[in-house]
């Protein structure tokens, strides 16, 4: 097998200048977003010295996405998606500029910071589903999985380096510098979006209001492949997300050393980046549904081994495997969803994906914390991994079409 067939397939960047410019802009914006996340947490802590306020930052982002997501997705399926994305990205840019101004000129109280973050999340609730509709319009079907893998490695790269860069800038220029950098990266995202062609939803736009939302939900329910893909995502997140357990496990295995706490998330990110770089090994396979199921099962199995691991470093190695499996699952799931969703429904299905991706991990971390309080950290991790494996098996048995070549964008 030739090496190039194993590595990340960069064909979409070479063959589609429009996709390339959009990808570069969104990649830079992803770095800015991670830096702002660090800056918001740091500013809230400096202002309040309260973990309740720092925890509320995640809530301020998640609640608008959950509350508005399906309605925003329905709107995406009624209007020109390019124009809507430009509007929502401009709104996000304005919010970053407000944060930058208050960071340089005088800090807002904690409630004011969270209010700006929540408003920005309202724009994200619309911009996220809109951006998910672009790849099927810009790339031929056989390149969709490669395009999704390129988006994934950009996300993983931002997760890996963005927080560290944000910490450095916050330490040197203050939080205002992080917010300003984020605003400038939104300008790059806008530049990429200006090159997009008009993107009308098709001949059958969504009905207005609640009727359009219900039409989207009906499609999710009656389409086994899409339903199975989203349920698999929930099995990975709600049943087995381990992030809230990392402080406890760090105390048990590394003597509560703060220098090692970040290694847990870093290990997952390293696995994700590695899998993205080698994504040619799975994006070219003819059964993305089966690959998704296998990746999700591997995530659960890796967490079981992480929980049972006798040594701290072998545990981190298991998290590297888990991060790689998660990337395989996410990219393959995106390929399945894109292949089986009509153009006029991409916004609503993208909104459902975004909600699952935001709410699922939060619920999963709560589950893990409750189990750990009732039993132990090991019990929480191992039970989560086993529940994930069981959930994936149920989805695989109940949705045989996911295992067939027909679950591929042909």
C-alpha positions, 0 to 999 in steps of 0.5 A: 500500500502506498504511503499517500493512501494512508495519510490525510487526503488533501485533495479537496485543498488542491482541487477546490480553491473555494474550499481551501479559502474557507478551510483556512479562514475557519481554521484560524477562527478555531484557534481564536475561539480556543484562545477566547475560551481561555481568556473568558475562564481566566477573566471570570476567575480573576474577577470572582475567584469562584468556580461557579462562575467559571463553570457558568461560562460553559452553560452560557455557551451551551444553553443558546445552542440547545434552545435555538439550534433547531429553529436556527437550522430550520431558518438555514434551510429557508434562506441563502446559507452563504448570506446567513453565515456571513451575517452570523459570523459578523455577529460573532466578530462584533461580540469578540470586539466588545470583549476586546474593548472591555478587556483593554478599557475596563473589565465588565462584571462577571455577569456582563462577560457571560451575557456577551458570551451568550449573545455570541453563542446565539450567533453560533447556533445559526452559523454552525448549522450553516457551515455544515451545509457547505462541504456537500456543495463545494466538493464531489461526493467521493471527497466529502469524507476527506473534507470532513477529515480536514475540518477535524484536524483543524479542530484538533490542532486548535484544541491542542495549541490554542489554549496554550497560545491563549495563555501566553497572550493573556499573560503578556497582553492581557485578556484583551489581546486574546479577544482581539486576536479572536476578532481578527481570526473571524475576519479570516473566516469572513474572507473565506466565506465571501468567496462562496457561491450563493447557496439556496437550500433547494426547491423545497425550503423549510416551512417557517417556525415550528412546522419546519422544526418538526419536519426536520425531527420527523426526517431524523426519526424516519431515516434509520441511518441518520438516527443510528449515527446520532444515537452512536454519538450519544453513546460515545458522549452521554454514556462514557464521557470521562473529562470530569473524572480527570482531576480525580484520576490525576490525584489517584495516579499522579499524586494530584500534581497540577502539572500532569492534569493537562496531560489527559486532554493532551493525550486525547488531542494527540490521538485525534491529530494522529488519526487525522494525519492518517485519515486516508486509512479510513476515509477511502473505505467503502463502508463509513457506517461500519467504520463509525461503529468500529471507531465508537466501539474502540473509544469505549474499549479504550476507556475500559482499559484506561480505567483498569490500567495499572500505571499512569502512563499506560493509562495516558496511552489508552487515552491516545487510542481513545482520541484516535478512535473518536476522530475516526468515529466523528469523521465517518459519522459526518460522511454518513450524515452528509451522504443521506441528508437531502440538501434542503434538510442539511441545516436542520440535521446540522443543528441536531448534530451540533446540539448532540455535540454540545449537550451530550458531553455535558450530560456525560460528564455529569453522569461520570461525576455522579457515578464517581461520587457514589462508587469510584473514579475507576467504576465511573470510567469502566462502566462508561466504556462498557455502556458505550460498547453496549450502546454501539452494539444495540445501534449496530444490530438495530440499524443493519443498513449502517454496516452495508456499502449503501451507507456510503456517499457513492 
